[in-house]
Amino acid sequence: MKKGDTVHWKWGAHEAEGKITGEHDKPVEKIIKGAKVKRNASKEEPAYDIKQKDGSKVLKSESELKK
């Protein structure tokens, strides 16, 4: 996966979609919508910043995503 790719992930009973805007290969922590979000990223299991169509931002591990 790389920057610009459209990806999908499970969100409750539904599926969400967004575009990758950044990649992390070290543990990362961000504040998104007032909540602290952490991913234990590595070169083997990177984490991605993703922007949804409505402008919302999320942080997901590669294993949570599908193309």
Secondary structure, DSSP 8 states (H G I E B T S, - for coil): --TT-EEEEEETTEEEEEEEEEEESS-EEEEETTEEEEE---SSS-EEEEE-TTS-EEEEEGGG-B-
